[in-house]
Amino acid sequence: MHRQQSPSCPLPLLRTTSLKVNKQGAILYGVERKVGDEDVLMPRFDSLSYVNPLTNEQIAKISNYVLEQYGSPGVQVTPQDVAVARDGGPKPLLARMQPYIIPLIGLFALIILLLLGVIIQRRRYKNKG
């Protein structure tokens, strides 16, 4: 049986059931919100934490407990998921391809130069013949 949170619960971490990433981000970077007239603060547990920073495995275990008790019991967070969140989330395609862009531009330029060379050689051969 899963416990239900009270609607007056000021901790958005416990009331959010949307994505597992929300919980990882809240644990890593903390939460600072105003609920009604009350300021709610949950400290961060990343490397900038004023308390003990947590490892990826510890954050995954906490996230899975929170998901199991208050959210989506079928969703599991792995330490690898936390590592990706810690690095700012999944990298976009362009960012992943960045190391290959300049070599690919050079390769395309070389192919174009080779094609131009072949075209010029064919024209010279036709003009002589």
Salt bridges, closest charged atoms under 4 A:
ASP39 OD1 - LYS34 NZ 3.46
ASP46 OD2 - ARG44 NH2 2.68
GLU57 OE2 - LYS61 NZ 3.39
ASP81 OD2 - LYS20 NZ 3.08
